[in-house]
Amino acid sequence: MKRTFLKLATSIVACSALVASLNAADVIKIGVQAPITGKYANEGQSIDNGVRLIVDQYNAKGGVLGKKLEVVSCDDEGVAQKAAICARKLVNAGVLAVIGSYTSGATEAAQPTYYRNGVLQTSDGTSDSLTKHKYWTFFRNSFPNSAEAEFTANYFVNVKHYKKIAVLSDYSSYATGLADATVKALKKVNGNVIYRGKIKSGTQNFTAVLTKIKSLNPDVIYFSGYYNDGGLLRAQQIQLGIKADFVGGDSNDNPDFMKLAGDSAKGTYLINVPTPDILPYDLAKKFLKDYKAKYGMMPASIWTLLNIDGLRAVLHGVEQTKSTDTKKISNFLHTLKGFPGITGPVNFRSDGERIGGGYMAYEVQADNSYKIVYK
Amino acid sequence: MDIFLQQLINGLTVGSLYALVALGYTMVYGVMKLINFAHGDLVALSAFAGLTIYVEIFGEGKNSILLVLGVFVITALIISLVGVLLERLAYRPLRTAPRLSAVVSALGASLVIQNSIMLIWGPNMKIFPSNLFPSTVWNLSGVVFTFTQVMIMGISAILMVALYIFINKTKMGTAIRATAIDQDAAKLMGINVNKVIMTIFIIGSALGAVAGLFIGINYRGITFDMGWTYGLNAFVAAIMGGIGNIPGAMLGGILLGLFNAMISGYISSEWAETFTFVLLVVILIFRPTGILGETIAEKV
């Protein structure tokens, strides 16, 4: 009796394995986990669109390893709880790799599920903690906060020669993390941080803390928080007659920053990865042209392009290893060097971190356009 | 010294705004013994309504004193109307109900207004044009203040003095004070309590509307949930000064603004809020009814 059961069981397993391999023979499934609705909907939709565009282009050339690619999307709304559900759903759909998610929080919530099921994941989340777990399945296609911090510190000390630096953040984990990393990086290059303070996001009145900063007479005020506070900080700084430069971290790079700061926006410095339209690479120009032709608009931001590089690197891995074994592809990607990406060369470290870090410093002009001042 | 004077101006500006909002809380509490949690959201609604009136009806770009005055008056009228409606729909039916039911109704009304703002104007931040007031800045030996700041402090002071005179010198003011002391006795003396309550909602909402417009003009960015931030601070100010007491709300607002600025300036901005609440607790320990609050006889 027992033996019959065992036989039956093995045959069922064999059968399902056969079915699975048959399925696998037809297509390679690529998952997209992105905030397609909700607060970050324009970013999420843009990422989904971008992935579908690239997949169509591969399929038009006959797919990868002779197999067609198929996209499976899941909307996580940028929320951690939904991200965990998406991860389960995409794993069950049998995807080879997942592109996403957009926010660090949603990415981190999904990471363990992909890791345990051996599904590759590539995300643009910038939180340093994403690569701390050293999951072999995870690859970051953007650059971590610590890379921005190092760029900022180098720019302040070696390029601008600021003697007295004031650092402000809000209380969010992203902004405090970025500010703390920047202070740490500044100390490494002997930068003189004379003030490190926090503001409560949304309180709107920052004159008290700015007056305090004024009394310390800094050369620069660096703010690592978001544009809705950053624009007001800049406006109130100018209003109070504080002569220092104002430098905003990547989350200040938003049209609303300029609107809030009004006339004061001019002369502000922003630090971020390049905007899509100024990428110097031919691949970038081609991608933007194709995207515009298909969807009638430009991608929401650079984050779409970074995710596309993640996808292209994974597909490159499949082609080079001639295999859909994620472990093999992962090993290949961990030593990937100089793969030509849309956003510059793609190199991965053994913990899945993308090496390079193409940060730039912009100066806001009178007409609110950007001028690259350092890269 | 100039840093101290600068912080004084910073504190007085915010303090005036808190005081204007706090008056709405304290007047309603004084008469109805009800904390009108929806008051902060009326302030937010005023900012959005004012922006729409300015941009859509008058047309952005034109700015004469008369036009800006018109925006203030129309917005204040609209918000007063909403305030009266709020009282009729959310509070009057519950006037004889237990106190807790009215508080729950107030919280509900707050959510309704907040979500209505979100549904009408969207969840994203809206931005005021920068030219409602002239962008004049004065610099007196390092102490900087703007035209907008002077307007905020000046108009708030005028409104508060006018309110003080209204409450203490007019017949309606006397009726309001009488209703605050004892609603039933006031009724027996022939005072129309419904009219009194309607009046305080009109005045309180109009003052809140002025504060909301000032917030929009001074800080430019407005969000549908900003009512909570300003409402909470103003509520603390009202309690600090003695809730139910009109000069108390003014004093509480100014004090809160100044205290916040001084702590941020001389100790640390991270601790400003903590110290503010410590101050509130200390005041309530020594004067349980607030700084200017009258001692209320225990009702047995």
Contacts between the chains, C-beta under 8 A, distances in Angstrom:
chain1	res1	chain2	res2	distance
A	39	B	123	7.5
A	197	B	268	7.1
A	197	B	269	5.2
A	197	B	270	6.8
A	198	B	269	6.6
A	198	B	270	4.9
A	199	B	269	6.2
A	200	B	273	7.0
A	202	B	223	7.3
A	202	B	226	7.1
A	202	B	229	5.8
A	203	B	229	6.4
A	204	B	215	7.2
A	204	B	219	4.0
A	204	B	221	7.0
A	204	B	226	7.8
A	204	B	229	7.7
A	205	B	10	7.5
A	205	B	13	7.6
A	205	B	14	5.0
A	205	B	219	6.9
A	207	B	6	8.0
A	207	B	10	4.0
A	207	B	13	7.5
A	207	B	14	8.0
A	207	B	261	7.4
A	208	B	7	6.2
A	208	B	10	5.1
A	208	B	11	7.2
A	208	B	260	6.5
A	208	B	261	4.1
A	208	B	262	8.0
A	208	B	264	3.6
A	208	B	265	5.5
A	208	B	269	6.7
A	208	B	272	7.4
A	209	B	264	5.1
A	209	B	265	7.8
A	209	B	269	4.1
A	211	B	3	6.2
A	211	B	6	4.8
A	211	B	7	5.5
A	211	B	10	6.0
A	211	B	261	7.8
A	211	B	265	5.7
A	212	B	3	7.9
A	212	B	264	6.3
A	212	B	265	4.7
A	212	B	266	7.7
A	212	B	269	7.1
A	214	B	3	7.2
A	214	B	6	7.5
A	215	B	3	4.6
A	215	B	265	7.9
A	228	B	125	5.6
A	228	B	221	5.9
A	228	B	223	7.8
A	231	B	220	7.9
A	231	B	221	7.0
A	232	B	219	6.1
A	232	B	220	7.0
A	232	B	221	6.4
A	235	B	220	7.1
A	239	B	137	6.5
A	239	B	144	6.8
A	239	B	146	6.0
A	240	B	6	7.3
A	240	B	144	5.3
A	241	B	137	7.7
A	241	B	139	6.2
A	241	B	142	8.0
A	241	B	144	5.2
A	256	B	125	6.2
A	256	B	127	6.8
A	256	B	221	7.6
A	259	B	127	4.6
A	259	B	220	7.8
A	260	B	127	6.1
A	260	B	220	5.5
A	260	B	221	5.2
A	262	B	130	4.3
A	262	B	220	7.3
A	263	B	130	7.1
A	263	B	135	7.7
